[in-house]
């Protein structure tokens, strides 16, 4: 038993390229979710004319917690150029979500209780993210974005922002 306790935690290693092929070319699916901060509800159609990085995550998901602060840094860098980051937490309880937001000082728009919204994409694992163009069409999809994939995601965002 002691030997098992000494083993490092498993690390996620992508099986193929950073980008995935689910939902490409489809319109972003509609949803309306309450924001954790109590401001107006989040609905994807409210971000037409901007590039949206739509991230589905949960506080129970270690890769999600690693990825979201990196996405928030991209949001801060490109917000003025037309990027919106919508982080849809699948948690039902706001307390751990709020604690994570406060700990990392996230600027993203964070929605709560997005399990049904996430389920509409029929993904078997979390986290997953969609890049949505200014017309509301999904142009790129990703599962866990680690350091090796972050540059690719940033280039995708820059390409879409240049089209606005």
C-alpha positions in Angstrom: 0.0 0.0 0.0 2.9 2.4 0.8 4.3 1.9 -2.7 1.0 3.0 -4.3 0.8 6.1 -2.2 4.3 7.1 -3.4 3.3 7.0 -7.1 2.7 10.4 -8.8 -0.8 11.4 -9.8 -1.6 10.4 -13.4 -1.1 13.1 -16.0 -3.4 13.6 -19.0 -1.6 12.9 -22.3 -3.5 13.8 -25.4 -3.9 10.8 -27.8 -3.9 12.9 -30.9 -3.6 16.5 -32.1 -4.7 19.3 -29.9 -7.8 20.1 -32.0 -10.7 17.8 -32.0 -13.3 17.3 -34.7 -16.7 17.3 -32.8 -19.3 19.9 -33.7 -17.2 21.8 -36.3 -19.2 24.0 -38.6 -22.3 23.7 -36.4 -24.0 26.7 -34.8 -23.3 27.0 -31.0 -26.1 25.3 -29.2 -28.4 27.6 -27.3 -28.6 27.8 -23.5 -29.4 30.4 -20.8 -27.5 30.1 -17.5 -27.2 32.2 -14.4 -23.9 33.9 -13.9 -22.1 33.2 -10.7 -21.7 36.9 -10.1 -25.4 37.5 -10.3 -25.2 39.7 -13.4 -27.4 39.1 -16.5 -27.8 35.5 -17.6 -25.4 34.1 -20.1 -26.7 33.0 -23.5 -24.3 32.4 -26.5 -26.4 34.5 -28.9 -25.5 37.5 -26.8 -21.9 37.4 -28.0 -22.5 37.6 -31.8 -19.9 39.9 -33.4 -17.2 38.7 -30.9 -15.1 35.5 -30.9 -16.1 33.3 -28.0 -14.0 30.7 -26.2 -16.7 28.6 -24.6 -15.2 26.3 -21.9 -17.1 23.5 -20.1 -15.5 22.7 -16.8 -16.1 21.7 -13.1 -14.3 22.2 -9.8 -14.2 18.4 -9.4 -12.0 18.1 -12.6 -8.3 18.6 -12.0 -7.4 19.3 -15.7 -10.2 21.9 -15.8 -8.6 23.7 -12.9 -5.3 23.7 -14.6 -6.6 25.0 -17.9 -9.1 27.7 -16.9 -6.5 30.3 -15.5 -4.6 29.9 -18.8 -7.8 30.7 -20.8 -8.4 33.7 -18.5 -4.9 35.0 -19.4 -5.8 34.7 -23.1 -9.1 36.5 -22.4 -7.3 39.4 -20.7 -4.8 39.6 -23.6 -7.4 39.6 -26.4 -10.6 41.0 -24.8 -10.1 44.5 -26.4 -9.7 42.8 -29.7 -13.1 41.1 -29.5 -12.6 37.9 -27.4 -15.1 36.7 -24.8 -14.4 33.8 -22.5 -17.5 32.0 -21.2 -16.7 29.4 -18.6 -19.6 27.1 -18.0 -19.3 25.3 -14.7 -21.1 22.0 -14.4 -21.2 22.3 -10.6 -24.6 22.8 -9.0 -23.2 24.4 -5.9 -21.9 27.9 -6.4 -19.5 27.9 -3.3 -16.6 26.0 -4.8 -17.0 27.8 -8.2 -16.9 31.2 -6.4 -13.9 30.1 -4.3 -12.0 29.1 -7.5 -12.9 32.4 -9.3 -11.7 34.4 -6.3 -8.6 32.5 -5.7 -7.5 32.9 -9.3 -9.1 36.4 -9.8 -10.8 35.3 -13.0 -12.2 37.9 -15.3 -14.2 35.4 -17.4 -17.9 35.3 -17.5 -18.7 32.2 -15.4 -22.1 30.4 -15.6 -23.3 27.8 -13.1 -25.2 24.5 -13.5 -24.2 23.9 -17.1 -24.4 20.1 -17.1 -27.3 20.1 -19.6 -25.6 22.7 -21.8 -22.4 20.5 -21.8 -24.4 17.4 -22.4 -25.8 18.8 -25.6 -22.3 18.2 -27.1 -22.2 14.6 -26.0 -18.6 14.7 -24.9 -17.5 11.8 -22.7 -14.9 13.8 -20.7 -14.1 17.2 -19.3 -12.8 19.8 -19.9 -13.7 20.7 -23.4 -13.8 24.0 -25.2 -15.2 25.5 -28.4 -14.0 28.5 -30.4 -17.1 30.2 -31.8 -16.7 32.8 -34.5 -18.5 36.2 -34.7 -21.4 34.6 -36.5 -22.0 31.9 -33.9 -20.4 29.0 -35.7 -18.1 26.5 -34.0 -14.7 26.8 -35.8 -12.5 24.8 -33.5 -12.9 22.3 -30.6 -10.5 21.2 -28.0 -10.4 18.7 -25.1 -7.9 19.5 -22.2 -5.5 22.2 -23.5 -2.1 21.7 -21.9 1.0 23.8 -22.4 1.8 22.1 -25.7 -1.7 23.0 -27.1 -2.0 26.5 -25.7 0.0 28.1 -28.6 -2.2 26.4 -31.1 -5.4 27.6 -29.4 -4.0 31.1 -29.2 -3.2 31.1 -32.9 -6.8 29.9 -33.7 -8.2 32.8 -31.6 -5.9 35.3 -33.3 -7.0 34.0 -36.7 -10.7 34.4 -35.8 -10.2 37.8 -34.2 -8.5 39.1 -37.4 -11.8 38.3 -39.2 -13.9 40.5 -37.0 
